[in-house]
Amino acid sequence: MRALVVTGPRQAQVQDVPDPVVGPGQLLVDVERVGICGTDVELYTGEMTYIGQGFTHFPLRLGHEWSGRVTAAGSPEDKNWIGKRVTGDTMLGCGDCQYCKSGNHHVCPNRFEVGVRDGWDGALAERMLVPSKFAHEIPENVSVTSATLVEPAGNSLRAVRAANLRPGQKLLILGSGTIGLLAAQFALADGIEVHVGGVREGSLSLARSLGVQHTWRLDELADNRTDEFDAVIEATSIDDMPALSVRLAKPAGRVVYIGLSSSPSQVDTREIALKDITAVGILSASPGLSGAISGFASGAVDPDAIVSEVISLEEVPSRLEGLRGTNAGPGPKVHVDPRLTQENP
């Protein structure tokens, strides 16, 4: 089968690789769509922390935001999965440690991370494997685009839940990328007053088209403002935004950290204590996947406009380098259809 293989920093090409062989407790999936995210870019460039820590080595196969249809099952009790549309958890816990047994498999120290850490190939291929216990069924009324946004949406939903706001309260989302825009949609569905801060006018315009009534440039928010929002979700990769989040949150408010900068961020913990701020970190979509699927299936959230283009496997390296297609829309997310080729778009 065809798959994108990253053989070293900034070296990637489509290769013919062996078909995956389904084993006990596993499902074989024909991949229909895959999303590219910032983690994939860092793995491609070799800048991902896991590489330095020894959790990830080249060659590697990317892709942890995906959807597809099950074609085979490795155990008799999983035969009912065949033919169903699915996505899957990225975090594959060992099942035996204290974290897995307490329902927190996404922080299992022995976990696989699909397409991220060694041991489980990602979805940028024609077919892939997923453990049945980590598979999530996608209803047929959910578009393939939405189905492939379930993983980032699970992260965004968790961030909104961690903000713990009531309808009418004010939420600021710093960052107008995929996570920020999805969080805005889930918050709007809950009746929360949503404000989005970003850098690119195109992404802020997209936020407004999705129903966000209040958008800001990040430099405007940084200009002597303080204590304005009941909660702040920090979803950027900018190292001074975590401190700004604390400053902009009201006393007794909440700050939710889901963005990761390339360099360490500095936050004055005295300000957190003196304002009685609750700070929450979000690592994984795992606890939010089912809720994201439900939100899409019900129609409460329609995220399809976030995707700018659908490309072939051969075009992925150029997108990982930051290029955009000439016909790409304003959305921040690029999707890949492994069934496409440049010769047969």
TORBANU-614106 format. One record per residue (C-alpha): residue in one letter; x, y, z. Coordinates in steps of 0.001 Angstrom, whole numbers, padded with zeros to 6 digits, always signed. Layout:
BEGIN
AXYZ
...
This chain:
BEGIN
M+000000+000000+000000
R+000991+003658-000338
A+002042+005617+002744
L+003893+008822+003528
V+007190+008012+005252
V+009345+010633+006979
T+012902+009293+006779
G+014643+012249+008453
P+014169+015945+009219
R+012411+017551+006253
Q+012707+014333+004229
A+009426+012672+003309
Q+008054+010788+000345
V+005284+008380-000579
Q+006507+004790-000462
D+005058+001363-001077
V+005005-000342+002336
P+003638-003717+003488
D-000077-003900+004174
P-000852-003949+007908
V-001854-007357+009280
V-004775-007249+011683
G-004148-008981+015000
P-006308-009953+017977
G-008199-006986+019403
Q-007409-004870+016345
L-009410-003416+013462
L-008167-002875+009914
V-009366+000447+008521
D-009451+001830+004994
V-008417+005424+005615
E-010683+008015+004002
R-009323+011286+005363
V-006442+012525+007545
G-005777+015917+009103
I-002375+017606+009324
C-001601+019480+012539
G+001245+021340+014222
T+002524+018167+015878
D+002993+016624+012430
V+004972+019677+011339
E+007281+019424+014369
L+007836+015722+013753
Y+008602+016396+010088
T+011123+019131+010910
G+012696+017084+013709
E+011871+019730+016328
M+009325+017660+018253
T+010288+017193+021922
Y+009648+013450+021748
I+012530+013069+019266
G+015022+014596+021694
Q+013567+012536+024530
G+014006+009312+022570
F+010297+008466+022326
T+010215+008963+018547
H+012740+007926+015908
F+012995+008165+012128
P+011673+006700+009902
L+008142+007479+011038
R+004616+007503+009671
L+002525+010532+010611
G-001211+011056+011033
H-003306+011011+014214
E-006436+012900+013063
W-008301+010489+010818
S-011484+008729+009787
G-012192+005636+007744
R-014198+002443+007435
V-013455-000918+009058
T-012753-003737+006612
A-011528-006528+008927
A-011374-007479+012601
G-008776-009607+014313
S-011068-011094+016972
P-014465-012792+016563
E-016068-010514+019153
D-015145-007474+017029
K-016796-008647+013782
N-019666-006198+014350
W-017233-003356+013627
I-016811-004417+009999
G-018361-001888+007626
K-018673+000841+010257
R-017234+004331+009960
V-014715+005016+012695
T-012095+007262+014129
G-009778+006369+016959
D-008063+007618+020069
T-004496+008807+019567
M-003431+007729+023060
L-003226+003937+023345
G-002631+003187+027010
C-001116-000070+028266
G-004265-000967+030222
D-002375-002177+033285
C-000917+000882+035028
Q-002581+003047+037683
Y-003412+005736+035130
C-005148+003367+032727
K-007058+001687+035550
S-008257+005081+036828
G-009585+006110+033401
N-006635+008341+032487
H-005038+006212+029790
H-004024+009353+027892
V-001258+009994+030461
C-000104+006358+030633
P+003721+006450+030713
N+003839+003342+028513
R+001334+004523+025921
F+001600+004423+022176
E+000612+007631+020394
V-000676+006915+016901
G+001612+008534+014341
V+003525+010402+017044
R+005560+008050+019250
D+007358+004875+018248
G+005369+001692+017917
W+002144+002611+016115
D+002112+003853+012527
G-000056+006830+011698
A-002910+007315+009265
L-001166+008972+006319
A-001530+005727+004393
E-004184+003799+002526
R-004834+001496+005488
M-004106+001428+009213
L-004711-000542+012395
V-006531+000602+015537
P-007276-001378+018713
S-011012-001982+018879
K-011155-000711+022467
F-009874+002668+021252
A-012170+002911+018208
H-015121+005325+018118
E-018020+004831+015721
I-018970+007765+013500
P-022676+008082+012602
E-023402+008055+008885
N-024926+011548+008998
V-021571+013091+009994
S-019561+014334+007015
V-016134+012875+006333
T-014669+016316+007025
S-016304+016518+010438
A-015398+012914+011217
T-011750+013740+010622
L-011969+016763+012930
V-013098+014667+015907
E-009594+014437+017416
P-008882+018197+017526
A-012520+018759+018474
G-012128+016457+021468
N-009278+018650+022682
S-011304+021797+022119
L-014366+020422+023878
R-012250+019467+026883
A-010888+023029+027001
V-014389+024504+026974
R-015524+022099+029683
A-012475+023027+031776
A-013425+026707+031485
N-016554+025742+033443
L-018719+028674+032344
R-022453+029275+032443
P-024469+030665+029518
G-023874+034380+029159
Q-020454+034410+030793
K-017463+035765+028859
L-014868+033420+027395
L-011728+034627+025641
I-009988+032185+023306
L-006443+033207+022458
G-005659+031646+019096
S-007765+031424+015955
G-006357+028181+014605
T-008153+024845+014477
I-008306+024309+018254
G-009411+027876+018940
L-012123+027891+016277
L-013496+024519+017352
A-013520+025644+020986
A-015409+028765+019918
Q-018082+026658+018239
F-018576+024375+021237
A-018753+027376+023568
L-021276+029143+021334
A-023408+026002+021348
D-023451+026275+025159
G-024682+029892+025061
I-021377+031385+026210
E-020300+034857+025066
V-017225+034081+022970
H-014302+036371+022182
V-011475+035182+019903
G-008045+036748+019656
G-005742+036058+016731
V-003116+037437+014386
R-004419+036809+010878
E-007423+038812+009745
G-008480+035907+007514
S-008833+033570+010485
L-010648+036209+012531
S-013033+036772+009636
L-013642+033025+009537
A-014363+033105+013285
R-017002+035766+012698
S-018556+033705+009903
L-018868+030835+012400
G-020891+033034+014765
V-018231+034612+016961
Q-019409+038173+017644
H-016238+039518+019269
T-012804+039210+017643
W-009552+040880+018618
R-006022+041201+017390
L-003613+039848+019978
D-001768+043168+020216
E-005056+044887+021104
L-005632+042449+023958
A-002087+042956+025221
D-002561+046727+025444
N-003070+047461+029168
R-006169+045295+029577
T-006802+043280+032716
D-009500+041312+034579
E-012000+041219+031687
F-013011+037594+031101
D-014593+034890+033238
A-012257+032361+031623
V-009449+032309+029071
I-008434+029414+026830
E-004823+029808+025702
A-004528+028026+022338
T-001552+029697+020698
S+002094+028771+020218
I+003288+032196+021432
D+005381+032132+024588
D+004034+035338+026164
M+000351+034393+025818
P+000178+032194+028968
A+001057+035194+031144
L-001391+037422+029256
S-004104+034828+029879
V-003711+035211+033635
R-003770+038989+033367
L-006957+039012+031292
A-008859+036535+033471
K-011081+037957+036194
P-010303+037190+039839
A-011610+033721+040747
G-011680+032932+037011
R-010111+030111+035061
V-007261+029816+032588
V-007086+026721+030390
Y-003751+025937+028755
I-003903+023861+025588
G-001391+025672+023341
L+002297+024777+023356
S+005034+027256+022463
S+008400+026218+021062
S+010194+027881+023994
P+009317+027863+027718
S+006627+030280+028859
Q+006921+032374+032000
V+003916+032924+034249
D+004045+034788+037552
T+002444+032326+039957
R+001981+035145+042468
E-000608+036635+040126
I-002376+033271+039880
A-002476+033016+043684
L-003437+036629+044385
K-006279+036488+041841
D-007371+033024+043011
I-007131+031770+039434
T-007740+028116+038592
A-005252+026979+035931
V-005938+023785+033968
G-003776+021939+031434
I-005206+019905+028550
L-003038+017201+026970
S-005307+014944+024966
A-008630+014604+023216
S-009281+011193+024764
P-011961+012160+027333
G-013640+014469+024797
L-013937+012254+021711
S-017432+010921+022391
G-018758+014381+023187
A-017257+015799+020006
I-018895+013085+017912
S-022240+013767+019610
G-021923+017505+018957
F-021271+016907+015268
A-023985+014256+014899
S-026634+016472+016511
G-025763+019447+014320
A-024984+021619+017345
V-021520+022167+015869
D-020686+022203+012151
P-016912+022497+011737
D-016464+021814+008018
A-015522+025414+007122
I-012343+025041+009206
V-010840+022812+006479
S-009199+024788+003666
E-008333+022030+001183
V-008131+018277+000613
I-004871+017058-000920
S-003086+013843-001926
L-000309+012074-000025
E+002229+013403-002535
E+001343+016983-001622
V+001814+016558+002131
P+005529+017528+002319
S+004835+020933+000772
R+002092+021607+003330
L+004383+020518+006160
E+006789+023163+004832
G+004036+025771+005260
L+002883+026148+001663
R-000810+026401+000767
G-002602+025351-002392
T-003616+028025-004863
N-007297+027169-004343
A-007140+026755-000571
G-009892+028374+001464
P-009451+030503+004589
G-009608+027663+007106
P-006474+026676+009044
K-006807+022904+008610
V-005502+020842+005679
H-006952+017384+005045
V-005449+014503+003080
D-007291+011826+001116
P-004888+008865+000758
R-006967+007544-002132
L-006038+010560-004269
T-002927+010849-006386
Q-001512+013886-008161
E-002253+012121-011439
N-005826+011252-010347
P-007107+014148-008208
